[in-house]
């Protein structure tokens, strides 16, 4: 045998074509069907349009933005303090495209039925192309409910927050058509325990809601420091309060907001996270004095929803990469996608991806209907359940998808290392796993009607015996309050998989629901690729193929 000829033949027959182009992100079948199910079919044209962008120019921009990290410039050439972060043009392209398509504004500016679901689907597509730009997009979107608690500030800021114009220039808000909003809560000594914050706020005049203060202190994490204003927390004589802190004062001078450094962090490299100081920074109180946590929780609940979207989208992109690779990769003379063990792995990953999407968009429907008491209680609970479970599942799922590519999935030329670096952030950001589980217990035990709403949603498991038995065990588990905090993670997981199984059953695709119940409620496997025998694996693979139709 001629070894050179053999090697050349192997290389040619085993070449995996690049995974890009507009056709990649035609709305995949699970996304299309779940969006339609939750009354956002009116947005299908928007999603098709954004899908084409995400699969082509935005994917390319995502690589460029991560290859060219933001650069912090503390001073200009004359030695004047400027506190600027410069981004690659590709990052600005990502931001501009998202804002022009309404990702931070759609539910607020066009509040028709299904708007939250449609916006979640747009974010789901955008985040698959690049997750770093999603941080300021999320915070801008999530700032609206909090700012509405202070009507005078909302009147000034919301028209520009909701404008579909991106203006990255370092100018006062009054000189810009559109603005973005960031958030700075965490301090070194406090972390999640924001009540331990030491930043102080001093009233300039009378003080109180809507009034001006000067803030002095330090924030350990301030994401997207080039936003136009930040929702932040500081102590007053009446306790922790919420403030809106702009980067410029009304007279056009820069505010006393100083970037100490950019974080050298795990995750994407396109976005800038920073550590900042307030040295008498001008800010306006949002909401009631001393009620900073309840005020800013209006923002946090929306950012937690976006954690669900973000992790779901990372899983979908990882699945897409794995399925594409395995559809072309030859091993032992056979395409990987046709080999039984790889089919088991890919089908299991597809199940995880769709279950995450289903729970996320069901949460979107609840967000669309917060005026309904039952849906509001559902959202209160499932924000924590979904944020915990979906974000916990993402790192292992993405690691398994990377393994499908072998060494090819371990190099930065593919998107998978970036997805894997990004995967833990949604589980940490806005309250880590334990915080979410304790929030689940708090909602179920202290908020009237929440546990009834949960079990009304679950019902009898649509008559499916295995799910019905799981729900009954769950009911018994909640009546046993001994060591309930110790068991909080298991209880939250059991709620999550029950909700996912119920949603998949409701949707009517028996191949998906049967496989999920058999593997998540009955299965003994501890890793992906341990689906039991007797499932319709081909149906699962076809449904989640990256090139539908």
C-alpha positions in Angstrom: 0.0 0.0 0.0 1.2 3.5 -0.9 1.0 5.3 2.5 1.0 8.7 1.0 -1.9 7.9 -1.4 -3.8 6.4 1.5 -3.4 9.4 3.7 -4.4 11.8 0.9 -7.5 9.7 0.2 -8.4 9.7 3.9 -8.1 13.4 4.1 -10.3 14.1 1.1 -13.1 11.6 2.0 -13.1 12.7 5.6 -13.2 16.5 5.1 -15.9 18.2 7.1 -17.2 21.3 5.3 -17.4 24.7 7.2 -20.5 25.2 9.2 -21.6 28.6 8.3 -23.9 30.3 5.8 -27.4 31.7 6.1 -29.1 28.3 5.6 -27.7 27.0 8.9 -30.0 29.1 11.0 -33.3 28.7 9.2 -35.5 28.3 12.2 -34.9 24.7 13.3 -38.0 22.6 13.8 -38.1 22.6 17.6 -37.8 26.4 17.8 -40.4 26.9 15.1 -42.9 24.7 16.7 -42.4 26.0 20.3 -42.6 29.6 19.1 -45.9 28.9 17.3 -47.2 27.0 20.3 -46.8 30.1 22.5 -48.6 32.5 20.2 -45.7 34.2 18.6 -46.2 32.9 15.1 -46.5 36.5 14.0 -42.8 36.8 14.5 -41.8 34.0 12.2 -40.6 36.3 9.4 -38.5 38.2 11.9 -36.9 35.0 13.2 -36.2 33.8 9.7 -34.5 37.1 8.9 -32.4 37.0 12.1 -31.6 33.4 11.7 -30.0 34.2 8.3 -27.9 36.9 10.0 -26.9 34.7 12.9 -25.7 32.0 10.6 -23.7 34.3 8.4 -22.4 37.7 9.2 -23.1 37.6 13.0 -21.3 34.3 13.3 -18.3 35.8 11.6 -18.5 38.9 13.7 -18.6 36.8 16.8 -15.2 35.2 15.9 -13.7 38.5 15.2 -15.0 40.1 18.4 -13.6 37.3 20.5 -10.2 37.3 18.6 -9.9 41.1 19.3 -10.5 41.7 23.0 -11.7 45.0 24.4 -8.9 47.4 25.4 -9.1 49.6 28.5 -7.7 53.1 28.1 -7.6 55.0 31.4 -6.0 58.2 30.1 -5.7 60.1 26.9 -2.4 61.2 25.4 -2.4 64.4 27.5 -2.8 62.4 30.7 -6.5 63.2 31.3 -8.6 60.5 32.8 -11.0 59.1 30.2 -12.0 55.6 31.3 -12.8 54.3 27.9 -13.1 50.7 26.7 -12.5 50.2 23.0 -14.1 47.4 21.1 -13.5 45.8 17.8 -15.9 46.9 15.0 -17.3 43.4 14.9 -18.6 43.8 18.4 -20.4 47.0 17.4 -21.9 45.2 14.4 -23.3 42.6 16.8 -24.8 45.2 19.1 -26.2 47.3 16.2 -27.8 44.4 14.5 -29.5 43.2 17.7 -30.7 46.6 18.8 -32.1 47.4 15.3 -34.0 44.1 15.4 -35.5 44.9 18.8 -33.8 42.3 21.0 -33.6 44.7 24.0 -37.0 46.4 23.3 -39.5 44.2 21.6 -41.8 43.2 24.5 -41.9 46.7 25.8 -42.3 48.6 22.5 -44.6 46.1 20.8 -46.4 44.4 23.7 -48.7 42.1 21.7 -49.4 38.5 22.7 -46.3 36.4 22.4 -43.9 39.3 22.3 -41.8 37.9 25.2 -41.6 34.5 23.4 -40.6 36.2 20.1 -38.0 38.3 21.8 -36.6 35.1 23.6 -36.4 33.4 20.3 -34.5 36.3 18.7 -32.1 36.3 21.7 -31.8 32.5 21.4 -30.5 33.0 17.8 -28.3 35.9 18.6 -26.6 34.2 21.5 -25.7 31.2 19.3 -23.6 33.5 17.2 -22.0 35.5 20.1 -22.8 35.5 23.8 -20.7 38.4 24.9 -22.8 41.1 23.3 -25.9 39.5 24.9 -24.8 40.8 28.3 -25.6 44.5 27.6 -28.6 43.5 25.5 -30.0 41.6 28.4 -29.4 44.3 31.0 -30.9 47.0 28.7 -34.0 44.8 28.2 -34.2 44.0 31.9 -33.8 47.5 33.1 -37.3 48.5 32.0 -39.4 47.0 34.7 -37.2 48.5 37.4 -37.1 52.0 35.9 -40.9 51.9 35.5 -41.0 52.0 39.3 -39.7 55.5 39.1 -41.9 57.3 36.6 -39.9 60.6 36.4 -36.7 58.7 35.5 -38.6 56.4 33.2 -40.0 59.3 31.3 -36.5 60.6 30.5 -34.7 57.3 29.9 -37.1 54.8 28.4 -37.6 56.4 25.0 -33.9 56.1 24.4 -33.6 52.6 26.0 -36.4 51.4 23.7 -35.1 53.2 20.6 -33.8 50.8 17.9 -30.7 52.8 17.4 -27.2 51.9 18.6 -24.9 54.7 19.4 -21.6 53.6 21.0 -20.2 57.1 21.3 -19.1 58.3 24.7 -21.6 61.2 24.9 -24.3 62.4 27.4 -27.6 60.7 27.1 -29.2 63.9 25.8 -27.0 63.8 22.7 -27.8 60.3 21.7 -30.8 58.7 20.0 -30.4 55.3 21.8 -28.7 54.1 25.0 -27.8 50.9 26.7 -28.0 50.1 30.4 -25.7 48.1 32.6 -25.8 46.8 36.2 -23.3 46.9 39.1 -24.4 45.2 42.3 -21.6 42.8 43.4 -19.0 43.9 45.9 -15.9 42.0 47.1 -17.1 41.4 50.6 -20.7 40.6 49.7 -20.9 38.6 46.5 -24.5 37.3 46.3 -25.2 38.8 49.8 -25.7 42.3 48.4 -27.1 43.4 51.8 -23.4 43.4 52.9 -22.6 46.1 50.4 -20.7 49.0 51.8 -21.1 51.6 49.0 -22.7 54.7 50.5 -25.2 57.2 49.0 -25.4 60.8 50.2 -28.4 62.9 49.3 -27.5 66.2 47.5 -30.7 67.8 48.8 -33.8 66.3 50.4 -33.3 62.8 49.3 -35.9 60.1 48.5 -37.3 58.4 45.4 -36.2 60.2 42.2 -33.8 62.5 44.0 -30.1 63.0 43.3 -27.4 61.4 45.5 -23.6 61.1 45.4 -22.3 57.5 45.6 -19.0 56.5 47.1 -17.7 53.0 47.0 -16.5 50.1 44.9 -18.1 47.4 42.7 -16.4 44.1 42.1 -18.3 43.4 38.9 -19.6 45.9 36.5 -20.4 44.3 33.2 -20.3 46.3 29.9 -18.8 49.4 31.5 -19.4 51.4 28.3 -23.1 51.4 28.8 -24.7 54.8 29.2 -26.0 54.2 32.7 -26.1 51.6 35.4 -28.6 50.3 37.9 -26.6 49.9 41.2 -27.1 49.5 44.9 -25.9 51.7 47.8 -26.6 52.2 51.5 -28.5 55.1 52.8 -29.6 55.9 56.4 -32.7 53.7 55.7 -30.8 50.8 54.2 -29.8 49.4 50.8 -31.4 51.4 48.0 -31.4 51.3 44.2 -30.0 54.0 42.0 -29.6 54.9 38.3 -26.0 56.1 37.7 -25.2 57.7 34.3 -21.7 58.0 32.8 -22.3 61.7 32.3 -23.7 64.5 34.5 -26.5 66.7 33.2 -24.0 69.5 32.4 -22.2 67.1 30.0 -19.1 66.4 32.2 -18.1 62.9 32.9 -19.4 61.4 36.1 -17.2 60.3 38.9 -17.2 56.7 37.7 -13.8 55.1 37.4 -12.8 51.8 35.8 -10.1 50.2 37.8 -9.4 47.3 35.5 -11.0 44.9 33.1 -11.6 41.4 34.4 -9.4 38.5 33.1 -12.3 36.1 33.3 -13.6 32.8 32.2 -16.1 33.0 29.4 -16.3 35.0 26.2 -13.6 37.6 25.3 -15.7 40.0 23.3 -17.5 41.7 26.2 -15.8 43.7 28.9 -16.4 43.1 32.6 -14.8 45.5 34.9 -14.1 46.6 38.5 -15.2 50.2 39.2 -15.1 52.9 41.8 -17.6 55.6 42.6 -15.9 58.8 43.9 -18.9 61.0 44.5 -20.7 59.7 41.4 -24.1 61.4 40.7 -27.0 59.0 40.7 -30.8 59.1 41.1 -32.8 56.9 43.5 -35.1 54.4 41.9 -38.0 53.2 44.0 -38.5 53.4 47.7 -35.5 54.2 49.9 -34.3 51.2 51.8 -36.0 48.9 49.3 -33.2 48.5 46.9 -33.3 44.7 46.6 -37.1 44.5 45.9 -36.6 47.3 43.3 -33.6 45.8 41.5 -35.2 42.3 41.7 -37.5 43.6 38.9 -34.4 43.7 36.8 -32.9 40.5 38.2 -35.9 38.3 37.4 -35.6 39.3 33.7 -31.9 38.7 33.6 -32.5 35.3 35.2 -34.9 34.5 32.4 -32.2 35.5 29.9 -29.8 33.0 31.7 -32.3 30.3 30.7 -32.3 31.6 27.1 -28.6 31.9 27.1 -27.8 28.4 28.3 -30.5 26.9 26.0 -28.9 28.6 23.0 -25.4 27.5 23.9 -26.7 24.0 24.0 -28.4 24.3 20.7 -25.2 25.7 19.0 -23.2 22.8 20.5 -25.7 20.3 19.3 -25.6 21.9 15.8 -21.8 21.7 15.7 -21.8 18.0 16.8 -24.5 16.9 14.4 -22.9 18.7 11.5 -19.5 17.1 12.2 -20.9 13.6 12.7 -22.9 13.9 9.5 -19.6 14.2 7.6 -16.9 12.5 9.6 -15.9 9.0 8.6 -14.6 6.5 11.2 -13.9 2.9 10.1 -15.3 3.7 6.7 -18.7 4.7 8.1 -20.2 8.1 8.7 -20.4 8.8 12.5 -24.0 9.8 12.4 -24.9 6.4 11.2 -23.2 4.5 14.0 -25.5 3.3 16.8 -23.4 4.5 19.8 -23.0 8.0 18.3 -26.7 8.1 17.5 -27.4 7.4 21.2 -25.2 10.3 22.2 -26.6 12.8 19.7 -30.2 11.9 20.3 -29.6 12.3 24.1 -28.1 15.8 23.4 -31.0 16.7 21.2 -33.4 15.7 24.0 -31.6 18.0 26.4 -31.6 20.9 24.0 -35.3 20.7 23.2 -36.3 20.2 26.8 -34.4 23.3 27.8 -36.0 25.3 24.9 -39.5 24.1 25.9 -39.2 25.2 29.5 -37.6 28.5 28.5 -40.3 29.4 26.0 -43.0 28.3 28.5 -41.4 30.8 30.8 -41.7 33.3 28.0 -45.4 32.7 27.8 -45.7 33.4 31.6 -43.7 36.6 31.1 -46.2 37.6 28.5 -49.0 37.1 30.9 -47.8 38.5 34.2 -51.2 40.3 34.5 -52.7 36.8 35.1 -52.3 35.8 38.8 -51.6 32.1 38.0 -49.0 32.9 35.3 -47.4 35.5 37.6 -47.0 32.9 40.3 -45.7 30.3 37.8 -43.1 32.8 36.6 -42.1 33.6 40.1 -41.3 29.9 40.7 -40.0 28.8 37.4 -37.6 31.7 37.0 -35.6 30.0 39.8 -36.3 26.4 38.7 -35.3 27.0 35.1 -32.4 29.2 35.9 -31.0 26.5 38.2 -31.6 23.4 36.1 -31.0 24.6 32.5 -27.9 26.5 33.5 -26.6 23.5 35.4 -27.1 21.2 32.4 -25.3 23.3 29.9 -21.6 22.7 30.8 -21.8 18.9 30.7 -23.9 18.9 27.6 -21.5 21.2 25.7 -18.5 19.1 26.9 -20.2 16.0 25.5 -20.9 17.8 22.2 -17.2 18.8 22.0 -16.2 15.2 22.5 -18.2 14.3 19.4 -15.6 16.3 17.4 -12.6 14.8 19.2 -9.5 17.0 18.9 -11.3 19.2 16.3 -13.6 20.4 19.1 -10.7 21.4 21.3 -9.3 24.1 19.1 -10.3 27.7 19.0 -10.9 27.6 15.3 -14.2 26.0 16.2 -16.8 27.8 18.4 -17.0 24.9 20.9 -14.2 26.1 23.2 -15.9 29.5 23.5 -19.2 27.8 24.2 -17.6 25.7 26.9 -15.9 28.7 28.5 -19.2 30.6 28.4 -21.3 27.8 29.8 -20.7 28.2 33.6 -21.5 32.0 33.7 -25.3 31.7 33.5 -25.2 29.3 36.5 -23.2 31.9 38.5 -24.6 35.2 37.3 -27.6 36.6 39.1 -27.4 34.1 41.9 -25.6 30.7 41.9 -27.3 27.3 42.1 -27.9 27.3 45.9 -29.4 30.8 45.7 -31.9 29.6 43.1 -32.8 26.5 45.1 -33.4 28.5 48.3 -35.5 30.8 46.2 -37.6 27.9 45.0 -38.2 26.8 48.7 -39.0 30.4 49.6 -41.6 30.8 46.8 -43.2 27.4 47.6 -43.4 27.9 51.3 -44.0 31.6 51.8 -45.9 32.9 48.8 -49.6 31.9 48.9 -50.8 29.8 46.0 -47.4 29.1 44.3 -47.3 25.4 45.2 -50.9 25.0 44.1 -50.0 26.7 40.7 -47.1 24.2 40.3 -49.2 21.1 40.8 -52.1 22.5 38.7 -49.6 22.9 35.9 -48.3 19.4 36.4 -51.8 17.9 36.8 -51.8 14.1 36.6 -49.0 14.1 34.0 -51.4 13.9 31.1 -52.2 10.3 32.2 -48.7 9.1 31.6 -48.0 6.6 34.4 -44.3 7.3 34.8 -44.8 11.0 35.0 -47.8 10.7 37.3 -45.8 8.6 39.7 -43.0 11.2 39.6 -45.4 14.0 40.4 -46.9 12.0 43.3 -43.4 11.4 44.8 -42.8 15.1 44.4 -45.9 16.0 46.3 -44.9 13.7 49.2 -41.4 15.2 49.1 -42.8 18.7 49.7 -45.0 17.6 52.6 -41.9 16.3 54.4 -40.2 19.4 55.7 -37.4 17.7 57.6 -34.0 18.7 56.2 -35.8 20.3 53.2 -33.1 22.9 52.7 -30.5 20.0 52.6 -32.6 18.4 49.9 -33.3 21.6 47.9 -31.3 20.7 44.9 -32.9 17.4 44.4 -36.4 18.9 44.8 -35.6 21.7 42.3 -34.3 19.1 39.8 -37.4 17.0 40.3 -39.6 20.0 39.7 -37.7 20.9 36.5 -37.8 17.5 34.9 -41.5 17.1 35.7 -42.2 20.4 34.1 -40.1 19.5 31.0 -41.7 16.1 30.7 -45.2 17.6 30.9 -44.4 20.2 28.3 -43.0 17.7 25.9 -46.1 15.5 26.4 -48.4 18.4 25.7 -46.6 19.2 22.5 -47.7 15.8 21.2 -44.4 14.5 19.7 -44.4 11.0 21.3 -40.8 10.2 20.1 -39.5 13.2 22.1 -41.7 12.8 25.2 -41.3 9.1 25.5 -37.5 9.3 25.1 -37.3 12.1 27.7 -39.4 10.3 30.3 -37.7 7.0 29.7 -34.3 8.5 30.2 -34.9 11.3 32.7 -37.5 9.7 35.0 -36.7 6.0 34.6 -33.2 5.9 33.1 -30.2 4.7 35.0 -27.5 6.4 32.9 -25.3 9.1 34.5 -23.8 10.5 31.3 -25.2 11.4 27.9 -25.5 8.5 25.4 -27.2 6.1 27.8 -30.7 6.2 26.3 -32.6 2.9 26.8 -33.5 0.6 23.9 -36.8 0.8 22.1 -36.8 4.6 21.3 -37.3 6.2 18.0 -33.8 7.5 17.7 -34.1 8.4 14.0 -37.0 10.7 14.7 -35.1 12.5 17.4 -32.1 13.0 15.1 -34.2 14.2 12.2 -36.1 16.6 14.3 -33.0 18.4 15.6 -30.9 18.3 12.4 -29.2 21.7 11.8 -30.5 21.8 8.2 -34.2 21.2 8.5 -36.6 20.8 5.6 
